Amino acid sequence: MNETLLTILGALIAMVLVFLIIRRPDLGVTFTLASLPIVDLLPEIPLFSSVVPLLGGVTLVVFLFNSKKDKTKSAPGSSLIFILGILFIAWMFFSSPEAAWSGKDRNWVFTFIQLWVLLLLSSRLLDTKEKHHTLMWIFSVVAVLSAFVAIQQGYIAETEQASYGSSGYVDNANAAARYFIVAMIFLTHLRSESKEPFPRFLMLIGIFITYLGVFFTVSRTGIVLLFAAQLMIFFSQSSGRQRLNIIILGIIGLVLIWLISENAFRLAGTILPAVSEGEDTMGLRYALWEAAIRMFKERPVTGVGIGMYRFLVPLYSRDLPFIAGRSIWAHNTYIQILVETGFVGFILFFGMFINSLLNFLKAKFPPNDERTKLVRVWFIIFVVMLIGGLTKSDHADKLTWAVMGFSVIFANQSRFLATEPEKQKISQMQSHKPLPTGWRYRIKE
């Protein structure tokens, strides 16, 4: 009976979300990304793994229906990312059809087609400040909820082995730490935009919860990314007062962590020794990367096939420590893509990252333009995801693909803004009345 009620409730929620997406297609992207911090709460529905693919399909249909009215022009080079994405999917399939289409754990072609569609929708639908803020608000609320649960369930001991990292409602602790950091960045931005005391206070509480949540995931990469994000936020501020606020918030966050768990600082202190000496999980990563190098040497052009690394790694790691026959990902986005799709696939995939960075750099707006801050926020998040990819396989992460789409929006809007003054000049010249015939001859003389 309980399962029936949950199914009915889930269906009703799905119907409401579909109705909202039909009215505002940008909410399809918003709901898709906001599902990431609470993915474990999403119920499965018939014919779909969860409600998210259904919402994505509805969003795509509405987008295609409205696309006839859309006259958006692309900036030179900004659309290259879509071509690279299609070429990557094609190469992934033709270089290893069986792995791509009939993978042991999923259909990878279908997975990356969905990600490519998300890239496309993200590049077209969130074209205003209000839409971005809606995404930030919804994502932050669910991430704070997930982080609060992680704080309740996690335990920080003197060592990582003795600690218990909680992921809240995310499927793994490393991903949870990244989403909590993203929510912290969102809330910091939204708080700087608000002048109302009570909302600012609530956002401050949310910032501290996500801050603590990162530590209680016991993800040492997450801790590094948290401080890296704070540094980027600090240096991106234009005024001394804003920078002072960032410093104060950081100090208060560290004090709260110390009050709740003194061992958090001991955990952070193990980061450098683990990297330099190859201890515990860092040693595991070194072994996984060594096994990947062995695989790559055997098939450097085509790779071993998308999704196949974790099934083949026991064959290449018999003399390597930590792995001991475990079936596990490479824990590095770049190595994962290199070993599974070969050098060609790596060039295509990494080319999308480069194109996104160039789009962000090309997005130039006046200092007082509201999009200047949005570009800054999403650029920081993109850098966080790129750095995080060094210790986690994020090649199929929805947030990473969506942020690449946002880079296209900003590049296109910047181009339109740059050409608008010239259009106005031409319009003014065309609006002037023609000179009398006699004056034309005098000018020629």
C-alpha positions in Angstrom: 0.0 0.0 0.0 2.8 2.4 0.9 4.5 1.7 -2.4 1.3 2.4 -4.3 0.8 5.7 -2.4 4.4 6.7 -3.2 3.9 5.8 -6.8 0.8 7.9 -7.0 2.5 10.8 -5.2 5.5 10.6 -7.5 3.2 10.6 -10.6 1.4 13.7 -9.3 4.7 15.5 -8.7 5.9 14.5 -12.2 2.7 15.9 -13.7 3.1 19.2 -11.9 6.7 19.5 -13.0 5.8 18.6 -16.6 3.1 21.3 -16.5 5.6 23.9 -15.3 8.1 22.9 -17.9 5.5 23.3 -20.7 4.9 26.9 -19.5 8.6 27.6 -18.8 11.0 25.3 -20.6 14.1 26.6 -18.8 12.7 24.9 -15.6 13.5 21.6 -17.3 17.2 22.4 -17.1 16.7 23.7 -13.6 14.9 20.6 -12.3 17.4 18.3 -14.0 20.4 20.0 -12.2 18.5 20.4 -8.9 17.9 16.6 -8.9 21.7 16.0 -8.5 22.0 16.7 -4.8 18.9 14.5 -4.0 19.3 11.8 -6.6 18.8 9.0 -4.0 15.3 10.4 -3.2 14.1 10.2 -6.8 11.6 7.3 -7.3 11.9 5.1 -10.4 9.0 5.3 -12.8 8.0 2.8 -15.5 10.0 3.0 -18.7 12.5 5.4 -17.1 15.2 5.1 -14.6 13.8 8.1 -12.8 11.7 11.2 -13.5 14.7 13.2 -14.7 14.9 11.6 -18.3 11.1 12.2 -18.6 11.5 15.9 -17.7 14.4 16.2 -20.1 12.3 14.7 -22.9 9.4 17.1 -22.3 11.9 20.0 -22.2 13.4 19.0 -25.5 9.9 18.7 -27.2 8.9 22.1 -25.9 12.2 23.6 -27.0 11.9 22.2 -30.5 8.3 23.4 -30.8 9.4 27.0 -29.8 12.7 26.9 -31.8 11.0 28.3 -34.9 10.5 31.6 -33.1 14.1 31.6 -31.8 16.4 33.8 -33.9 19.4 33.6 -31.6 22.7 33.9 -33.5 25.9 32.2 -32.4 29.2 33.9 -31.8 32.1 32.7 -34.0 33.5 29.5 -32.5 31.0 29.2 -29.7 29.0 26.4 -31.5 32.1 24.3 -32.1 31.4 22.6 -28.8 28.3 20.9 -30.3 30.2 19.6 -33.3 32.9 18.2 -31.0 30.2 16.5 -28.9 28.6 14.8 -31.8 32.1 13.7 -33.1 32.9 12.3 -29.7 29.7 10.3 -29.5 30.3 9.0 -33.1 33.9 8.1 -32.4 32.9 6.4 -29.1 30.5 4.2 -31.0 32.5 3.4 -34.1 35.7 2.7 -32.2 34.0 0.2 -29.9 30.4 -0.4 -30.9 29.7 -3.2 -28.4 30.9 -1.3 -25.4 29.1 1.9 -26.4 25.8 0.3 -27.3 25.6 -2.8 -25.2 27.8 -1.8 -22.2 27.7 -4.0 -19.1 26.1 -1.3 -17.0 24.4 1.0 -19.5 23.9 2.1 -23.1 26.6 4.8 -23.2 25.5 6.2 -26.6 22.1 7.0 -25.1 23.7 8.4 -22.0 25.9 10.8 -23.9 23.1 11.8 -26.3 21.1 12.8 -23.2 24.1 14.9 -22.0 24.5 16.5 -25.5 20.8 17.4 -25.4 21.3 18.9 -21.9 24.3 20.9 -23.4 22.1 22.2 -26.2 19.1 23.1 -23.9 21.5 24.8 -21.4 23.0 26.9 -24.2 19.6 28.3 -25.2 17.0 28.4 -22.4 18.6 30.1 -19.4 19.1 33.5 -21.1 18.2 35.9 -18.3 19.4 36.7 -14.8 16.1 35.7 -13.3 16.3 32.2 -14.9 19.8 31.7 -13.5 18.8 32.9 -10.1 15.8 30.5 -10.1 18.2 27.6 -10.8 20.6 28.8 -8.1 17.8 29.0 -5.5 16.2 25.6 -6.2 19.6 23.9 -6.4 20.8 25.5 -3.2 17.7 24.5 -1.2 17.9 20.9 -2.1 21.7 20.9 -1.6 21.4 22.4 1.8 18.9 19.7 2.7 21.3 17.0 1.5 24.2 18.6 3.3 22.3 18.8 6.6 21.6 15.0 6.3 25.3 14.4 5.6 26.3 16.3 8.7 23.9 14.2 10.8 25.1 10.9 9.4 28.8 11.5 8.9 31.6 11.1 11.4 35.1 12.6 11.3 37.9 10.7 13.1 41.6 11.4 13.3 42.2 9.4 10.1 40.3 8.9 6.9 40.1 5.2 7.4 38.4 5.6 10.8 36.1 8.3 9.6 32.7 7.7 8.0 31.8 10.0 5.1 28.2 10.6 4.4 26.9 11.7 1.0 23.5 12.9 2.2 21.1 12.1 -0.6 23.8 11.9 -3.3 24.9 8.6 -4.6 28.6 9.1 -3.5 30.6 11.3 -1.2 32.9 12.8 -3.8 30.0 14.0 -5.9 28.2 15.3 -2.8 31.1 17.4 -1.8 31.2 19.0 -5.3 27.4 19.8 -5.2 27.7 21.3 -1.7 30.5 23.5 -2.9 28.4 24.6 -5.9 25.5 25.5 -3.6 27.9 27.5 -1.4 29.0 29.5 -4.5 25.4 30.0 -5.5 24.4 31.2 -2.0 27.4 33.5 -1.7 26.4 35.2 -5.0 22.6 35.4 -4.1 23.5 36.9 -0.8 25.6 39.6 -2.4 22.6 40.4 -4.6 20.1 40.7 -1.8 19.6 43.7 0.6 16.9 42.2 2.8 18.3 41.2 6.3 16.2 38.0 6.9 16.9 36.3 3.5 20.6 37.2 3.8 20.6 35.6 7.3 19.0 32.4 5.9 21.5 32.3 3.0 24.3 32.7 5.6 23.0 29.7 7.5 22.8 27.7 4.2 26.4 28.7 3.4 27.6 27.3 6.7 25.6 24.1 6.3 27.1 23.4 2.9 30.5 24.3 4.2 30.2 21.8 7.0 28.7 19.3 4.7 31.8 19.2 2.6 33.9 18.1 5.6 31.4 15.5 6.7 31.7 13.8 3.3 35.3 13.1 4.4 36.3 13.9 0.8 39.7 15.4 0.9 39.4 16.5 -2.7 36.2 18.2 -1.7 38.1 20.1 1.1 40.7 21.2 -1.4 38.0 22.3 -3.9 36.1 24.2 -1.1 39.2 26.3 -0.3 40.0 26.7 -4.0 36.4 28.0 -4.6 36.7 30.4 -1.7 40.0 31.8 -3.1 38.5 32.3 -6.5 35.4 34.0 -5.0 37.7 36.3 -3.0 39.8 37.4 -5.9 36.8 37.8 -8.2 35.3 40.5 -5.9 35.8 44.1 -7.0 35.6 45.8 -3.7 37.5 45.6 -0.4 34.3 45.2 1.6 33.2 42.2 -0.4 36.6 40.6 0.1 36.5 41.3 3.8 33.1 39.6 4.0 34.5 36.5 2.3 37.3 36.3 4.8 35.0 36.7 7.8 32.6 34.0 6.4 35.6 31.7 5.9 36.9 32.2 9.5 33.4 31.7 11.0 33.1 28.5 9.0 36.5 27.2 10.2 35.5 28.0 13.8 32.2 26.1 13.4 34.1 23.1 12.1 36.5 23.2 15.0 33.6 23.4 17.5 31.7 20.5 15.9 34.7 18.3 15.2 38.3 19.0 16.1 39.3 16.0 13.9 38.3 17.9 10.8 41.6 19.8 10.9 43.5 16.5 11.4 41.7 15.1 8.3 42.7 18.2 6.3 46.3 17.8 7.5 46.5 14.3 5.9 46.0 15.7 2.4 49.6 16.6 1.5 51.2 13.4 3.1 48.6 11.3 1.2 49.5 13.0 -2.1 53.3 12.9 -1.6 53.5 9.4 -0.1 50.7 7.7 -2.0 48.8 6.7 1.1 45.3 5.2 1.4 42.8 6.5 -1.2 45.5 8.5 -2.9 47.7 5.4 -3.3 44.6 3.6 -4.7 44.3 6.4 -7.4 48.0 6.1 -8.2 47.6 2.4 -8.8 44.4 2.9 -10.9 46.3 5.4 -13.0 49.2 3.1 -13.5 46.8 0.3 -14.7 45.2 2.9 -17.0 48.6 3.6 -18.6 49.1 -0.1 -19.2 45.8 -0.3 -20.9 46.4 2.8 -23.0 49.7 1.4 -24.3 47.9 -1.6 -25.8 45.2 0.4 -27.6 46.3 4.1 -27.8 44.1 5.1 -30.8 40.7 3.5 -30.1 40.9 2.8 -26.4 39.5 -0.2 -24.6 35.9 1.0 -25.0 33.7 3.4 -23.1 32.8 2.1 -19.7 35.1 -0.8 -19.9 38.0 0.4 -17.7 36.5 -0.8 -14.4 35.8 -4.3 -15.8 39.3 -4.6 -17.2 41.3 -3.1 -14.4 41.7 -6.4 -12.4 43.6 -7.8 -15.5 46.1 -5.0 -15.4 46.7 -4.6 -11.7 47.8 -7.9 -10.4 51.1 -6.5 -9.0 49.7 -3.1 -8.0 48.7 -2.2 -4.4 45.3 -1.3 -3.1 43.3 -2.6 -6.1 43.3 -6.3 -5.3 41.0 -7.3 -8.1 38.5 -4.5 -7.4 36.2 -3.3 -10.2 36.5 0.5 -9.9 36.6 3.6 -12.0 39.9 5.4 -12.8 39.0 8.3 -10.5 40.3 10.8 -13.1 38.1 12.2 -15.8 41.0 12.8 -18.3 42.6 9.4 -17.8 39.3 7.7 -18.0 38.5 9.3 -21.3 42.0 8.7 -22.6 42.1 5.0 -21.8 38.5 4.2 -22.9 38.2 6.2 -26.1 41.9 6.5 -27.0 43.9 9.6 -28.1 41.3 10.6 -30.7 38.4 10.5 -28.2 40.5 12.4 -25.6 41.2 15.2 -28.1 37.5 15.6 -29.0 36.3 15.5 -25.4 39.0 17.8 -24.1 38.4 20.1 -27.0 34.9 20.8 -25.5 36.5 21.9 -22.3 38.9 24.2 -24.1 36.0 25.7 -26.2 34.0 26.3 -23.0 36.9 28.1 -21.4 37.3 30.3 -24.5 33.6 31.0 -24.5 33.8 32.3 -20.9 36.9 34.4 -21.7 35.1 35.9 -24.8 32.1 36.8 -22.7 32.9 40.5 -21.9 30.2 42.7 -20.4 30.3 46.2 -18.8 31.2 46.1 -15.1 27.6 47.2 -14.1 26.0 44.6 -16.4 24.2 42.0 -14.4 25.6 39.2 -16.6 29.2 40.0 -15.5 28.5 38.4 -12.1 26.8 35.4 -13.6 29.8 34.7 -15.9 32.0 34.9 -12.9 29.9 32.5 -10.9 29.7 29.9 -13.6 33.3 30.2 -14.5 34.3 29.5 -10.9 32.0 26.5 -10.9 33.5 25.2 -14.2 37.0 25.5 -12.8 36.0 23.7 -9.7 34.6 20.8 -11.8 37.7 20.7 -14.0 40.0 20.5 -11.0 37.7 18.0 -9.4 38.0 15.8 -12.5 41.6 15.1 -11.5 40.4 12.7 -8.7 36.9 11.8 -9.9 35.5 10.5 -13.2 33.1 13.3 -14.1 32.9 12.7 -17.9 29.1 11.9 -17.6 28.3 14.5 -14.9 25.2 16.6 -15.9 26.4 19.7 -14.1 29.7 19.8 -16.1 27.8 19.5 -19.4 25.2 22.2 -18.4 27.9 24.7 -17.4 29.5 24.2 -20.8 26.2 25.1 -22.3 26.0 28.3 -20.2 29.3 29.3 -21.6 27.8 29.4 -25.1 24.9 31.6 -23.9 27.3 34.2 -22.4 29.5 34.2 -25.5 26.6 34.8 -27.8 25.1 37.5 -25.6 28.5 39.2 -25.4 28.8 39.2 -29.2 25.3 40.7 -29.6 26.2 43.4 -27.0 29.4 44.2 -28.9 27.6 44.6 -32.2 24.6 46.5 -30.9 26.3 49.9 -31.0 27.2 49.4 -34.7 23.6 48.4 -35.5 22.4 51.6 -33.8 24.8 53.7 -35.8 23.6 52.2 -39.0 20.0 52.6 -38.0 20.6 56.3 -37.2 22.3 56.8 -40.6 19.5 55.1 -42.4 16.9 57.2 -40.5 18.4 60.5 -41.7 16.6 62.2 -44.6 18.5 62.2 -47.9 20.1 65.5 -48.9 18.6 67.7 -51.6 19.8 67.0 -55.1 21.7 70.3 -55.3 23.7 69.6 -52.1 24.7 66.2 -53.5 26.3 67.8 -56.5 28.1 70.4 -54.3 29.5 67.6 -52.2 30.8 65.8 -55.2 32.5 69.1 -56.5 
